[in-house]
Amino acid sequence: MALIVQKFGGTSVGSLERIENAAKKVAKAKEAGHDVVVVSSAMAGTTDRLINMAKQIQPVPNPRELDMLLATGEQQAIALFAMTLQKTGYKAVSLCGWQVPIITDDVHTKARIKEIHTKKIKELLAKGYIPIVAGFQGVTKDGEITTLGRGGSDTSAVALAAALKADVCEIYTDVDGIYTADPRIVPNARKIKKIAYEEMLELASLGAKVMQIRSVEFGSKYGVRIHVRSSFKDEEGSWIVPEEEIMEKVAVRGVTSSDKEVQFTVVKVPDQPGIAAKIFKALGDAHIAVDMIVQTVSVDGYTDMSFTVSETDAPHAKEIVEKIAKDIGAEKVLMDPNVAKISIVGLGMRSAYGVAGKMFEILAKHNINIKAISTSEIRISCLIDRKYTELAVRALHEAFIEDESINFVGNGT
């Protein structure tokens, strides 16, 4: 008998019929003798609808009240899910984040899980119940309801699996696994049978929508085996596992893109120690993540400094950066929303040669200019004009994944 955490995304519980389909998968695992804990997202479209309503009242909604509002979406779904299981004779009970409880910090709309109390869930499992837990939400030590940010139900599920020491965390979604690229952009994209935590972490942080980045972080830190699979098929999906389980370390495992980026450029920044710290510390204090930082060579004591932030953080970042630019005597702040980040990821890059040169060559061949570059041991990212996003993804996928002769692993010589 295993302990399984099953998470169902918004499309998987998007209607009463789909909730019934999801409940059948839970029942099947239960009938096989396993203990099952369910984590559910809100029904598809609910969160967006609630956000739109809030913005009609407040263009920038109060974060605390927004969390209070958004948490009701998951509450609806878990109650309906529990009722569906009860109807077919199973003992099921729905639990909001604060009832578990899932304890978070106090950063509203993008809180981080600090601890999960498992006593109540273990007691329910011992009595034969199937706990249905609301994803995406938690509670502070002071009793304030919080949410974990978009895609936060994945994080709830993997964190809960870690806390319960579950044998596997199954992520049920509307796709049947993790692909080498978005199949909507690249028809020849291939399903990946196994992918290392580190590779998935890079892909998730770079725009791959199938998994939320913090969920992969939890999986990696606590060794939670994650199985991403379809709610609408019974076939095996993709497994996210430790690197040592990956037999074939190809140079490029996947190609991904993010068109939710905004580039800021602070023009004519005084080239003095501490100036960059003022800009990026202020952004960090506002919980705004910064990526792809580029600083030009100093000319006459001045330099230009560019960086990217997520589209959702851009309005707040603009206020902060413009204020600091004025304080430090910079000339102006430019904002470019028409950019995209294109990335290739693979464990094999550690020992492969010529990957960066090949990537730049492919982009140049298609007349795609590179605005900024960032790298890690297993990833290369380029910032380009947004209009070339799909062209770049298809070209890189064809060269690095469809052409087997290029997706090599060398010895670095």
Contacts in CASP RR format, 6 or more apart in sequence:
PFRMAT RR
TARGET T0000
AUTHOR 0000-0000-0000
METHOD contacts of the structure
MODEL  1
MALIVQKFGGTSVGSLERIENAAKKVAKAKEAGHDVVVVSSAMAGTTDRL
INMAKQIQPVPNPRELDMLLATGEQQAIALFAMTLQKTGYKAVSLCGWQV
PIITDDVHTKARIKEIHTKKIKELLAKGYIPIVAGFQGVTKDGEITTLGR
GGSDTSAVALAAALKADVCEIYTDVDGIYTADPRIVPNARKIKKIAYEEM
LELASLGAKVMQIRSVEFGSKYGVRIHVRSSFKDEEGSWIVPEEEIMEKV
AVRGVTSSDKEVQFTVVKVPDQPGIAAKIFKALGDAHIAVDMIVQTVSVD
GYTDMSFTVSETDAPHAKEIVEKIAKDIGAEKVLMDPNVAKISIVGLGMR
SAYGVAGKMFEILAKHNINIKAISTSEIRISCLIDRKYTELAVRALHEAF
IEDESINFVGNGT
1 33 0 8 1.000
1 34 0 8 1.000
1 35 0 8 1.000
2 34 0 8 1.000
2 35 0 8 1.000
2 166 0 8 1.000
2 167 0 8 1.000
2 168 0 8 1.000
3 34 0 8 1.000
3 35 0 8 1.000
3 37 0 8 1.000
3 125 0 8 1.000
3 164 0 8 1.000
3 165 0 8 1.000
3 166 0 8 1.000
3 167 0 8 1.000
4 29 0 8 1.000
4 34 0 8 1.000
4 35 0 8 1.000
4 36 0 8 1.000
4 37 0 8 1.000
4 166 0 8 1.000
4 167 0 8 1.000
4 168 0 8 1.000
4 169 0 8 1.000
4 170 0 8 1.000
5 36 0 8 1.000
5 37 0 8 1.000
5 38 0 8 1.000
5 39 0 8 1.000
5 157 0 8 1.000
5 158 0 8 1.000
5 160 0 8 1.000
5 161 0 8 1.000
5 164 0 8 1.000
5 166 0 8 1.000
5 168 0 8 1.000
5 169 0 8 1.000
5 170 0 8 1.000
6 25 0 8 1.000
6 26 0 8 1.000
6 29 0 8 1.000
6 36 0 8 1.000
6 37 0 8 1.000
6 38 0 8 1.000
6 39 0 8 1.000
6 157 0 8 1.000
6 170 0 8 1.000
6 172 0 8 1.000
7 38 0 8 1.000
7 39 0 8 1.000
7 40 0 8 1.000
7 41 0 8 1.000
7 135 0 8 1.000
7 153 0 8 1.000
7 154 0 8 1.000
7 156 0 8 1.000
7 157 0 8 1.000
7 169 0 8 1.000
7 170 0 8 1.000
7 171 0 8 1.000
7 172 0 8 1.000
8 22 0 8 1.000
8 38 0 8 1.000
8 39 0 8 1.000
8 40 0 8 1.000
8 41 0 8 1.000
8 81 0 8 1.000
8 172 0 8 1.000
8 231 0 8 1.000
9 40 0 8 1.000
9 41 0 8 1.000
9 153 0 8 1.000
9 172 0 8 1.000
9 173 0 8 1.000
9 174 0 8 1.000
9 231 0 8 1.000
10 40 0 8 1.000
10 41 0 8 1.000
10 42 0 8 1.000
10 43 0 8 1.000
10 44 0 8 1.000
10 45 0 8 1.000
10 77 0 8 1.000
11 18 0 8 1.000
11 44 0 8 1.000
11 173 0 8 1.000
11 174 0 8 1.000
11 231 0 8 1.000
12 18 0 8 1.000
12 21 0 8 1.000
12 22 0 8 1.000
12 41 0 8 1.000
12 172 0 8 1.000
12 173 0 8 1.000
12 174 0 8 1.000
12 231 0 8 1.000
13 19 0 8 1.000
13 22 0 8 1.000
13 40 0 8 1.000
13 41 0 8 1.000
13 42 0 8 1.000
13 43 0 8 1.000
13 44 0 8 1.000
13 77 0 8 1.000
13 80 0 8 1.000
13 81 0 8 1.000
14 43 0 8 1.000
14 44 0 8 1.000
14 45 0 8 1.000
15 43 0 8 1.000
16 80 0 8 1.000
16 84 0 8 1.000
18 231 0 8 1.000
19 77 0 8 1.000
19 80 0 8 1.000
19 81 0 8 1.000
19 84 0 8 1.000
20 84 0 8 1.000
21 231 0 8 1.000
21 232 0 8 1.000
22 40 0 8 1.000
22 81 0 8 1.000
22 172 0 8 1.000
22 231 0 8 1.000
23 81 0 8 1.000
23 84 0 8 1.000
23 85 0 8 1.000
23 88 0 8 1.000
25 172 0 8 1.000
25 231 0 8 1.000
26 36 0 8 1.000
26 38 0 8 1.000
26 85 0 8 1.000
26 90 0 8 1.000
26 130 0 8 1.000
27 85 0 8 1.000
27 88 0 8 1.000
27 90 0 8 1.000
29 36 0 8 1.000
30 36 0 8 1.000
30 90 0 8 1.000
30 130 0 8 1.000
35 125 0 8 1.000
35 128 0 8 1.000
36 130 0 8 1.000
37 121 0 8 1.000
37 125 0 8 1.000
37 130 0 8 1.000
37 131 0 8 1.000
37 133 0 8 1.000
37 160 0 8 1.000
37 164 0 8 1.000
37 166 0 8 1.000
38 78 0 8 1.000
38 81 0 8 1.000
38 130 0 8 1.000
38 131 0 8 1.000
38 132 0 8 1.000
38 133 0 8 1.000
39 133 0 8 1.000
39 134 0 8 1.000
39 135 0 8 1.000
39 153 0 8 1.000
39 156 0 8 1.000
39 157 0 8 1.000
39 160 0 8 1.000
40 74 0 8 1.000
40 77 0 8 1.000
40 78 0 8 1.000
40 81 0 8 1.000
40 132 0 8 1.000
40 133 0 8 1.000
40 134 0 8 1.000
40 135 0 8 1.000
40 153 0 8 1.000
41 74 0 8 1.000
41 77 0 8 1.000
41 135 0 8 1.000
41 136 0 8 1.000
41 151 0 8 1.000
41 153 0 8 1.000
42 70 0 8 1.000
42 73 0 8 1.000
42 74 0 8 1.000
42 76 0 8 1.000
42 77 0 8 1.000
42 136 0 8 1.000
43 73 0 8 1.000
43 76 0 8 1.000
43 77 0 8 1.000
46 73 0 8 1.000
46 76 0 8 1.000
46 77 0 8 1.000
47 70 0 8 1.000
47 73 0 8 1.000
47 150 0 8 1.000
50 69 0 8 1.000
50 70 0 8 1.000
50 72 0 8 1.000
50 73 0 8 1.000
51 61 0 8 1.000
51 66 0 8 1.000
51 70 0 8 1.000
53 69 0 8 1.000
54 61 0 8 1.000
54 65 0 8 1.000
54 66 0 8 1.000
54 69 0 8 1.000
55 61 0 8 1.000
60 315 0 8 1.000
61 69 0 8 1.000
63 108 0 8 1.000
63 109 0 8 1.000
64 108 0 8 1.000
64 144 0 8 1.000
66 108 0 8 1.000
66 109 0 8 1.000
66 147 0 8 1.000
67 108 0 8 1.000
67 109 0 8 1.000
67 137 0 8 1.000
67 144 0 8 1.000
67 145 0 8 1.000
67 146 0 8 1.000
67 147 0 8 1.000
68 145 0 8 1.000
70 136 0 8 1.000
70 137 0 8 1.000
70 147 0 8 1.000
71 96 0 8 1.000
71 134 0 8 1.000
71 136 0 8 1.000
71 137 0 8 1.000
71 138 0 8 1.000
71 145 0 8 1.000
71 147 0 8 1.000
74 96 0 8 1.000
74 134 0 8 1.000
74 135 0 8 1.000
74 136 0 8 1.000
74 137 0 8 1.000
74 153 0 8 1.000
75 94 0 8 1.000
75 96 0 8 1.000
75 134 0 8 1.000
77 134 0 8 1.000
78 94 0 8 1.000
78 95 0 8 1.000
78 96 0 8 1.000
78 132 0 8 1.000
78 133 0 8 1.000
78 134 0 8 1.000
79 94 0 8 1.000
81 92 0 8 1.000
81 94 0 8 1.000
81 132 0 8 1.000
82 92 0 8 1.000
82 93 0 8 1.000
82 94 0 8 1.000
82 132 0 8 1.000
85 92 0 8 1.000
85 130 0 8 1.000
85 132 0 8 1.000
86 92 0 8 1.000
90 130 0 8 1.000
91 127 0 8 1.000
91 128 0 8 1.000
91 129 0 8 1.000
91 130 0 8 1.000
92 129 0 8 1.000
92 130 0 8 1.000
92 131 0 8 1.000
92 132 0 8 1.000
93 124 0 8 1.000
93 129 0 8 1.000
93 130 0 8 1.000
93 131 0 8 1.000
93 132 0 8 1.000
94 132 0 8 1.000
94 133 0 8 1.000
94 134 0 8 1.000
95 120 0 8 1.000
95 121 0 8 1.000
95 131 0 8 1.000
95 132 0 8 1.000
95 133 0 8 1.000
95 134 0 8 1.000
96 134 0 8 1.000
96 137 0 8 1.000
97 133 0 8 1.000
97 134 0 8 1.000
97 135 0 8 1.000
97 137 0 8 1.000
97 138 0 8 1.000
97 139 0 8 1.000
98 137 0 8 1.000
98 138 0 8 1.000
98 139 0 8 1.000
98 143 0 8 1.000
98 145 0 8 1.000
99 120 0 8 1.000
100 116 0 8 1.000
100 117 0 8 1.000
100 120 0 8 1.000
100 121 0 8 1.000
100 133 0 8 1.000
100 138 0 8 1.000
101 116 0 8 1.000
101 117 0 8 1.000
101 138 0 8 1.000
101 139 0 8 1.000
102 113 0 8 1.000
102 116 0 8 1.000
102 117 0 8 1.000
102 137 0 8 1.000
102 138 0 8 1.000
102 139 0 8 1.000
102 156 0 8 1.000
102 159 0 8 1.000
102 160 0 8 1.000
103 113 0 8 1.000
103 114 0 8 1.000
103 115 0 8 1.000
103 116 0 8 1.000
103 117 0 8 1.000
103 138 0 8 1.000
103 139 0 8 1.000
103 140 0 8 1.000
103 141 0 8 1.000
104 111 0 8 1.000
104 112 0 8 1.000
104 113 0 8 1.000
104 114 0 8 1.000
104 138 0 8 1.000
104 139 0 8 1.000
104 140 0 8 1.000
104 146 0 8 1.000
104 148 0 8 1.000
105 111 0 8 1.000
105 112 0 8 1.000
105 114 0 8 1.000
105 140 0 8 1.000
105 146 0 8 1.000
106 140 0 8 1.000
106 142 0 8 1.000
106 144 0 8 1.000
106 146 0 8 1.000
107 146 0 8 1.000
107 287 0 8 1.000
108 144 0 8 1.000
108 146 0 8 1.000
108 147 0 8 1.000
109 146 0 8 1.000
109 147 0 8 1.000
109 149 0 8 1.000
110 147 0 8 1.000
110 148 0 8 1.000
110 149 0 8 1.000
110 287 0 8 1.000
111 138 0 8 1.000
111 140 0 8 1.000
111 146 0 8 1.000
111 147 0 8 1.000
111 148 0 8 1.000
111 149 0 8 1.000
112 148 0 8 1.000
112 214 0 8 1.000
113 138 0 8 1.000
113 148 0 8 1.000
113 155 0 8 1.000
113 156 0 8 1.000
113 159 0 8 1.000
113 218 0 8 1.000
115 163 0 8 1.000
116 159 0 8 1.000
116 160 0 8 1.000
116 163 0 8 1.000
118 163 0 8 1.000
118 164 0 8 1.000
121 131 0 8 1.000
121 133 0 8 1.000
121 160 0 8 1.000
121 164 0 8 1.000
122 164 0 8 1.000
124 131 0 8 1.000
125 131 0 8 1.000
133 156 0 8 1.000
133 160 0 8 1.000
134 156 0 8 1.000
135 148 0 8 1.000
135 152 0 8 1.000
135 153 0 8 1.000
135 156 0 8 1.000
135 157 0 8 1.000
136 147 0 8 1.000
136 148 0 8 1.000
136 149 0 8 1.000
136 151 0 8 1.000
136 152 0 8 1.000
136 153 0 8 1.000
136 156 0 8 1.000
137 145 0 8 1.000
137 146 0 8 1.000
137 147 0 8 1.000
137 148 0 8 1.000
137 156 0 8 1.000
138 145 0 8 1.000
138 146 0 8 1.000
138 147 0 8 1.000
138 148 0 8 1.000
139 145 0 8 1.000
139 146 0 8 1.000
140 146 0 8 1.000
148 155 0 8 1.000
148 156 0 8 1.000
148 214 0 8 1.000
150 212 0 8 1.000
151 212 0 8 1.000
152 212 0 8 1.000
152 214 0 8 1.000
152 215 0 8 1.000
153 212 0 8 1.000
154 171 0 8 1.000
154 211 0 8 1.000
154 212 0 8 1.000
154 214 0 8 1.000
154 215 0 8 1.000
155 212 0 8 1.000
155 214 0 8 1.000
155 215 0 8 1.000
155 218 0 8 1.000
157 169 0 8 1.000
157 171 0 8 1.000
157 215 0 8 1.000
158 169 0 8 1.000
158 215 0 8 1.000
158 216 0 8 1.000
158 218 0 8 1.000
158 219 0 8 1.000
158 224 0 8 1.000
158 226 0 8 1.000
159 215 0 8 1.000
159 218 0 8 1.000
160 166 0 8 1.000
160 169 0 8 1.000
161 168 0 8 1.000
161 169 0 8 1.000
161 219 0 8 1.000
161 224 0 8 1.000
162 218 0 8 1.000
162 219 0 8 1.000
162 221 0 8 1.000
162 222 0 8 1.000
162 223 0 8 1.000
162 224 0 8 1.000
166 224 0 8 1.000
167 225 0 8 1.000
168 224 0 8 1.000
168 225 0 8 1.000
168 226 0 8 1.000
168 227 0 8 1.000
169 219 0 8 1.000
169 224 0 8 1.000
169 225 0 8 1.000
169 226 0 8 1.000
169 227 0 8 1.000
170 226 0 8 1.000
170 227 0 8 1.000
170 229 0 8 1.000
171 211 0 8 1.000
171 215 0 8 1.000
171 226 0 8 1.000
171 227 0 8 1.000
171 228 0 8 1.000
171 229 0 8 1.000
172 229 0 8 1.000
172 230 0 8 1.000
172 231 0 8 1.000
173 210 0 8 1.000
173 228 0 8 1.000
173 229 0 8 1.000
173 230 0 8 1.000
173 231 0 8 1.000
174 230 0 8 1.000
174 231 0 8 1.000
174 232 0 8 1.000
175 183 0 8 1.000
175 210 0 8 1.000
175 228 0 8 1.000
175 230 0 8 1.000
176 191 0 8 1.000
176 229 0 8 1.000
176 230 0 8 1.000
176 233 0 8 1.000
176 235 0 8 1.000
176 237 0 8 1.000
177 191 0 8 1.000
177 192 0 8 1.000
177 210 0 8 1.000
177 228 0 8 1.000
177 229 0 8 1.000
177 230 0 8 1.000
177 237 0 8 1.000
177 238 0 8 1.000
178 191 0 8 1.000
178 192 0 8 1.000
178 195 0 8 1.000
178 200 0 8 1.000
178 203 0 8 1.000
178 208 0 8 1.000
178 210 0 8 1.000
178 211 0 8 1.000
178 228 0 8 1.000
178 238 0 8 1.000
178 240 0 8 1.000
179 189 0 8 1.000
179 190 0 8 1.000
179 191 0 8 1.000
179 192 0 8 1.000
179 210 0 8 1.000
180 186 0 8 1.000
180 189 0 8 1.000
180 190 0 8 1.000
180 192 0 8 1.000
180 253 0 8 1.000
180 254 0 8 1.000
180 255 0 8 1.000
180 397 0 8 1.000
180 401 0 8 1.000
181 189 0 8 1.000
181 254 0 8 1.000
181 255 0 8 1.000
181 256 0 8 1.000
181 393 0 8 1.000
181 394 0 8 1.000
181 397 0 8 1.000
181 401 0 8 1.000
182 189 0 8 1.000
182 208 0 8 1.000
182 209 0 8 1.000
182 256 0 8 1.000
182 257 0 8 1.000
182 393 0 8 1.000
183 189 0 8 1.000
185 257 0 8 1.000
185 390 0 8 1.000
185 393 0 8 1.000
185 394 0 8 1.000
186 255 0 8 1.000
186 393 0 8 1.000
186 394 0 8 1.000
186 397 0 8 1.000
188 397 0 8 1.000
188 398 0 8 1.000
188 402 0 8 1.000
189 397 0 8 1.000
190 401 0 8 1.000
191 237 0 8 1.000
191 238 0 8 1.000
192 238 0 8 1.000
192 253 0 8 1.000
192 254 0 8 1.000
193 236 0 8 1.000
193 237 0 8 1.000
193 238 0 8 1.000
193 239 0 8 1.000
194 238 0 8 1.000
194 239 0 8 1.000
194 240 0 8 1.000
194 241 0 8 1.000
194 245 0 8 1.000
194 246 0 8 1.000
195 203 0 8 1.000
195 238 0 8 1.000
195 239 0 8 1.000
195 240 0 8 1.000
195 241 0 8 1.000
195 246 0 8 1.000
195 253 0 8 1.000
196 240 0 8 1.000
196 241 0 8 1.000
196 242 0 8 1.000
196 243 0 8 1.000
196 245 0 8 1.000
196 246 0 8 1.000
196 347 0 8 1.000
197 216 0 8 1.000
197 219 0 8 1.000
197 220 0 8 1.000
197 223 0 8 1.000
197 240 0 8 1.000
197 241 0 8 1.000
197 242 0 8 1.000
197 243 0 8 1.000
198 220 0 8 1.000
198 243 0 8 1.000
198 347 0 8 1.000
198 378 0 8 1.000
199 253 0 8 1.000
199 254 0 8 1.000
199 345 0 8 1.000
199 346 0 8 1.000
199 347 0 8 1.000
199 378 0 8 1.000
200 208 0 8 1.000
200 211 0 8 1.000
200 216 0 8 1.000
200 240 0 8 1.000
201 213 0 8 1.000
201 216 0 8 1.000
201 217 0 8 1.000
201 220 0 8 1.000
202 343 0 8 1.000
202 345 0 8 1.000
202 346 0 8 1.000
202 376 0 8 1.000
202 378 0 8 1.000
202 379 0 8 1.000
203 211 0 8 1.000
203 253 0 8 1.000
203 254 0 8 1.000
203 256 0 8 1.000
203 343 0 8 1.000
203 345 0 8 1.000
204 210 0 8 1.000
204 211 0 8 1.000
204 212 0 8 1.000
204 213 0 8 1.000
204 215 0 8 1.000
204 216 0 8 1.000
205 213 0 8 1.000
206 256 0 8 1.000
206 257 0 8 1.000
206 258 0 8 1.000
206 341 0 8 1.000
206 343 0 8 1.000
206 345 0 8 1.000
206 379 0 8 1.000
206 381 0 8 1.000
207 256 0 8 1.000
207 257 0 8 1.000
207 258 0 8 1.000
207 260 0 8 1.000
207 341 0 8 1.000
207 343 0 8 1.000
208 256 0 8 1.000
210 228 0 8 1.000
211 226 0 8 1.000
211 228 0 8 1.000
211 240 0 8 1.000
215 226 0 8 1.000
216 226 0 8 1.000
216 240 0 8 1.000
218 224 0 8 1.000
219 226 0 8 1.000
219 240 0 8 1.000
223 242 0 8 1.000
225 239 0 8 1.000
225 240 0 8 1.000
225 241 0 8 1.000
226 239 0 8 1.000
226 240 0 8 1.000
226 241 0 8 1.000
227 236 0 8 1.000
227 237 0 8 1.000
227 238 0 8 1.000
227 239 0 8 1.000
227 240 0 8 1.000
228 237 0 8 1.000
228 238 0 8 1.000
228 239 0 8 1.000
228 240 0 8 1.000
229 235 0 8 1.000
229 236 0 8 1.000
229 237 0 8 1.000
229 238 0 8 1.000
230 237 0 8 1.000
243 347 0 8 1.000
246 347 0 8 1.000
249 346 0 8 1.000
249 347 0 8 1.000
249 348 0 8 1.000
249 350 0 8 1.000
249 351 0 8 1.000
249 409 0 8 1.000
250 346 0 8 1.000
250 347 0 8 1.000
250 348 0 8 1.000
250 407 0 8 1.000
250 409 0 8 1.000
251 346 0 8 1.000
251 348 0 8 1.000
251 349 0 8 1.000
251 352 0 8 1.000
251 355 0 8 1.000
251 400 0 8 1.000
251 406 0 8 1.000
251 407 0 8 1.000
251 408 0 8 1.000
251 409 0 8 1.000
251 410 0 8 1.000
252 344 0 8 1.000
252 345 0 8 1.000
252 346 0 8 1.000
252 349 0 8 1.000
252 355 0 8 1.000
252 396 0 8 1.000
252 400 0 8 1.000
252 401 0 8 1.000
252 407 0 8 1.000
253 345 0 8 1.000
253 346 0 8 1.000
253 347 0 8 1.000
254 344 0 8 1.000
254 345 0 8 1.000
254 346 0 8 1.000
254 397 0 8 1.000
254 400 0 8 1.000
254 401 0 8 1.000
255 342 0 8 1.000
255 343 0 8 1.000
255 344 0 8 1.000
255 345 0 8 1.000
255 393 0 8 1.000
255 396 0 8 1.000
255 397 0 8 1.000
255 400 0 8 1.000
255 401 0 8 1.000
256 342 0 8 1.000
256 343 0 8 1.000
256 345 0 8 1.000
256 393 0 8 1.000
257 340 0 8 1.000
257 341 0 8 1.000
257 342 0 8 1.000
257 343 0 8 1.000
257 389 0 8 1.000
257 390 0 8 1.000
257 392 0 8 1.000
257 393 0 8 1.000
258 340 0 8 1.000
258 341 0 8 1.000
259 340 0 8 1.000
259 386 0 8 1.000
259 389 0 8 1.000
260 310 0 8 1.000
260 311 0 8 1.000
260 312 0 8 1.000
261 291 0 8 1.000
261 308 0 8 1.000
261 309 0 8 1.000
261 310 0 8 1.000
261 311 0 8 1.000
261 339 0 8 1.000
261 340 0 8 1.000
261 341 0 8 1.000
261 383 0 8 1.000
262 308 0 8 1.000
262 309 0 8 1.000
262 310 0 8 1.000
262 311 0 8 1.000
262 314 0 8 1.000
262 317 0 8 1.000
262 335 0 8 1.000
262 336 0 8 1.000
262 337 0 8 1.000
262 339 0 8 1.000
263 292 0 8 1.000
263 306 0 8 1.000
263 307 0 8 1.000
263 308 0 8 1.000
263 335 0 8 1.000
263 336 0 8 1.000
263 339 0 8 1.000
263 371 0 8 1.000
263 372 0 8 1.000
263 383 0 8 1.000
264 306 0 8 1.000
264 307 0 8 1.000
264 308 0 8 1.000
264 309 0 8 1.000
264 317 0 8 1.000
264 318 0 8 1.000
264 321 0 8 1.000
264 333 0 8 1.000
264 334 0 8 1.000
264 335 0 8 1.000
264 336 0 8 1.000
265 304 0 8 1.000
265 305 0 8 1.000
265 306 0 8 1.000
265 333 0 8 1.000
265 334 0 8 1.000
265 336 0 8 1.000
266 279 0 8 1.000
266 304 0 8 1.000
266 305 0 8 1.000
266 306 0 8 1.000
266 321 0 8 1.000
266 325 0 8 1.000
266 330 0 8 1.000
266 332 0 8 1.000
266 333 0 8 1.000
267 304 0 8 1.000
267 330 0 8 1.000
267 331 0 8 1.000
267 332 0 8 1.000
267 333 0 8 1.000
267 334 0 8 1.000
268 302 0 8 1.000
268 303 0 8 1.000
268 304 0 8 1.000
268 330 0 8 1.000
268 331 0 8 1.000
268 332 0 8 1.000
269 275 0 8 1.000
269 302 0 8 1.000
269 303 0 8 1.000
269 304 0 8 1.000
269 305 0 8 1.000
269 325 0 8 1.000
269 328 0 8 1.000
269 330 0 8 1.000
270 301 0 8 1.000
270 302 0 8 1.000
270 328 0 8 1.000
270 329 0 8 1.000
270 330 0 8 1.000
271 298 0 8 1.000
271 301 0 8 1.000
271 302 0 8 1.000
271 303 0 8 1.000
275 328 0 8 1.000
276 295 0 8 1.000
276 305 0 8 1.000
278 324 0 8 1.000
278 327 0 8 1.000
278 328 0 8 1.000
279 305 0 8 1.000
279 321 0 8 1.000
279 324 0 8 1.000
279 328 0 8 1.000
280 290 0 8 1.000
280 293 0 8 1.000
280 307 0 8 1.000
282 320 0 8 1.000
282 324 0 8 1.000
283 290 0 8 1.000
283 309 0 8 1.000
283 317 0 8 1.000
283 320 0 8 1.000
283 321 0 8 1.000
284 290 0 8 1.000
286 316 0 8 1.000
286 317 0 8 1.000
286 320 0 8 1.000
288 309 0 8 1.000
288 313 0 8 1.000
288 316 0 8 1.000
288 317 0 8 1.000
288 320 0 8 1.000
289 309 0 8 1.000
289 310 0 8 1.000
289 313 0 8 1.000
290 307 0 8 1.000
290 308 0 8 1.000
290 309 0 8 1.000
291 307 0 8 1.000
291 308 0 8 1.000
291 309 0 8 1.000
291 341 0 8 1.000
291 374 0 8 1.000
292 306 0 8 1.000
292 307 0 8 1.000
292 308 0 8 1.000
292 341 0 8 1.000
292 372 0 8 1.000
292 373 0 8 1.000
292 374 0 8 1.000
292 381 0 8 1.000
292 383 0 8 1.000
293 305 0 8 1.000
293 306 0 8 1.000
293 307 0 8 1.000
293 374 0 8 1.000
294 305 0 8 1.000
294 306 0 8 1.000
294 307 0 8 1.000
294 372 0 8 1.000
295 303 0 8 1.000
295 304 0 8 1.000
295 305 0 8 1.000
295 306 0 8 1.000
296 303 0 8 1.000
296 304 0 8 1.000
296 305 0 8 1.000
297 303 0 8 1.000
306 371 0 8 1.000
306 372 0 8 1.000
308 339 0 8 1.000
308 341 0 8 1.000
308 372 0 8 1.000
308 383 0 8 1.000
309 317 0 8 1.000
311 337 0 8 1.000
314 335 0 8 1.000
314 337 0 8 1.000
318 333 0 8 1.000
318 335 0 8 1.000
321 333 0 8 1.000
322 333 0 8 1.000
325 332 0 8 1.000
325 333 0 8 1.000
338 385 0 8 1.000
338 386 0 8 1.000
338 387 0 8 1.000
339 371 0 8 1.000
339 383 0 8 1.000
339 384 0 8 1.000
339 385 0 8 1.000
339 386 0 8 1.000
340 383 0 8 1.000
340 384 0 8 1.000
340 385 0 8 1.000
340 386 0 8 1.000
340 388 0 8 1.000
340 389 0 8 1.000
340 392 0 8 1.000
341 381 0 8 1.000
341 382 0 8 1.000
341 383 0 8 1.000
341 384 0 8 1.000
342 363 0 8 1.000
342 381 0 8 1.000
342 382 0 8 1.000
342 383 0 8 1.000
342 384 0 8 1.000
342 389 0 8 1.000
342 392 0 8 1.000
342 393 0 8 1.000
342 396 0 8 1.000
343 379 0 8 1.000
343 380 0 8 1.000
343 381 0 8 1.000
343 382 0 8 1.000
344 355 0 8 1.000
344 359 0 8 1.000
344 379 0 8 1.000
344 380 0 8 1.000
344 396 0 8 1.000
344 400 0 8 1.000
345 378 0 8 1.000
345 379 0 8 1.000
346 378 0 8 1.000
346 379 0 8 1.000
347 378 0 8 1.000
348 378 0 8 1.000
348 409 0 8 1.000
349 355 0 8 1.000
349 377 0 8 1.000
349 378 0 8 1.000
349 379 0 8 1.000
349 380 0 8 1.000
350 377 0 8 1.000
350 378 0 8 1.000
351 409 0 8 1.000
351 410 0 8 1.000
351 411 0 8 1.000
351 412 0 8 1.000
352 408 0 8 1.000
352 409 0 8 1.000
352 410 0 8 1.000
352 412 0 8 1.000
353 410 0 8 1.000
353 412 0 8 1.000
353 413 0 8 1.000
355 380 0 8 1.000
355 400 0 8 1.000
356 375 0 8 1.000
356 380 0 8 1.000
358 399 0 8 1.000
358 400 0 8 1.000
358 406 0 8 1.000
359 380 0 8 1.000
359 382 0 8 1.000
359 396 0 8 1.000
359 400 0 8 1.000
360 370 0 8 1.000
360 382 0 8 1.000
362 395 0 8 1.000
362 396 0 8 1.000
362 399 0 8 1.000
363 370 0 8 1.000
363 382 0 8 1.000
363 384 0 8 1.000
363 392 0 8 1.000
363 395 0 8 1.000
363 396 0 8 1.000
365 395 0 8 1.000
366 388 0 8 1.000
366 391 0 8 1.000
366 392 0 8 1.000
366 395 0 8 1.000
368 384 0 8 1.000
368 385 0 8 1.000
368 388 0 8 1.000
368 391 0 8 1.000
368 392 0 8 1.000
369 384 0 8 1.000
369 385 0 8 1.000
370 382 0 8 1.000
370 383 0 8 1.000
370 384 0 8 1.000
371 382 0 8 1.000
371 383 0 8 1.000
371 384 0 8 1.000
371 385 0 8 1.000
372 382 0 8 1.000
372 383 0 8 1.000
373 380 0 8 1.000
373 381 0 8 1.000
373 382 0 8 1.000
373 383 0 8 1.000
374 380 0 8 1.000
374 381 0 8 1.000
375 381 0 8 1.000
382 392 0 8 1.000
384 392 0 8 1.000
399 406 0 8 1.000
400 406 0 8 1.000
400 407 0 8 1.000
401 407 0 8 1.000
END
